[in-house]
Amino acid sequence: MYRAVGATAVYPIDLVKTRMQNQRTGSFIGELMYRNSFDCCKKVIRHEGFFGLYRGLMPQLMGVAPEKAIKLTVNDFIRDKFMDKNGNLPLYGEIVSGAC
């Protein structure tokens, strides 16, 4: 849930960054489509509307749920392997499970 909210909040920044990285030169040699990040953001809003900043967000959000499910499942599995009979988890077990 929190990951989805975070991804939605920063997605416009990521979209602008990606467009800046992928921009092609214009009709004049050396002319760039965007001068800077603010120019890119302004042009996206002007030509595509505010929701243009969120174009492509849905596939990213659909990938968040399986990613989190896999991470939590692996973490729980590894923690169970390192847990002793009393339910205590040693520090190295926490480190390994967190890293996995």
C-alpha positions in Angstrom: 0.0 0.0 0.0 2.7 2.5 1.0 4.8 1.5 -1.9 1.9 2.3 -4.3 1.3 5.7 -2.7 5.1 6.5 -2.9 5.2 5.3 -6.6 2.3 7.5 -7.4 3.8 10.5 -5.6 7.2 10.4 -7.4 6.0 9.1 -10.8 5.8 12.6 -12.4 9.5 13.1 -11.5 10.5 9.8 -12.9 8.5 10.5 -16.1 10.3 13.8 -16.6 13.7 12.2 -15.9 13.0 9.5 -18.5 11.8 12.0 -21.1 14.9 14.2 -20.5 17.1 11.1 -20.9 15.3 9.9 -24.1 14.9 13.3 -25.8 16.0 13.5 -29.4 17.4 16.5 -31.2 14.9 18.6 -33.1 14.9 19.9 -36.7 17.8 22.1 -36.1 21.2 20.5 -35.3 21.8 20.4 -31.6 18.3 21.6 -30.7 16.8 19.7 -27.8 13.1 19.1 -27.2 13.4 20.2 -23.5 15.7 22.8 -22.0 15.4 21.5 -18.5 13.2 19.5 -16.1 10.8 22.4 -15.5 10.4 23.0 -19.3 9.8 19.3 -19.8 7.1 19.2 -17.1 5.5 22.4 -18.5 5.4 21.0 -22.0 3.9 17.6 -20.9 1.1 19.4 -19.1 0.5 21.8 -22.0 0.4 19.1 -24.7 -0.9 16.1 -22.7 -2.7 17.6 -19.8 -2.0 17.1 -16.1 -2.7 13.4 -16.3 0.0 13.1 -18.9 2.5 13.2 -16.0 1.0 9.9 -14.9 1.1 8.2 -18.3 2.4 4.6 -17.8 1.7 4.6 -14.0 -0.7 1.6 -14.0 1.8 -1.0 -15.3 4.2 0.1 -12.6 1.6 -0.2 -9.9 0.5 -3.6 -11.1 4.1 -4.7 -10.6 4.3 -3.4 -7.0 1.9 -6.1 -5.5 3.7 -9.2 -6.8 7.1 -7.7 -5.9 6.0 -7.0 -2.3 4.3 -10.4 -2.0 7.5 -12.2 -3.2 9.8 -10.1 -0.9 7.6 -10.7 2.2 7.2 -14.5 1.4 10.9 -15.0 1.0 11.7 -12.9 4.2 9.2 -15.0 6.3 10.6 -18.2 4.9 14.2 -17.4 5.7 13.2 -16.0 9.1 11.5 -19.3 9.9 14.6 -21.3 8.9 16.8 -19.3 11.3 14.3 -19.1 14.2 15.1 -21.4 17.2 12.6 -23.5 19.2 11.8 -20.7 21.5 10.9 -18.3 18.7 14.1 -16.2 19.0 15.8 -15.0 15.9 19.5 -14.3 16.1 21.0 -11.2 14.6 22.6 -13.0 11.7 19.2 -14.5 10.9 17.6 -11.1 10.8 20.4 -9.8 8.5 20.2 -12.8 6.1 16.4 -12.7 5.9 16.5 -8.9 5.4 19.1 -9.3 2.6 17.1 -12.0 0.9 
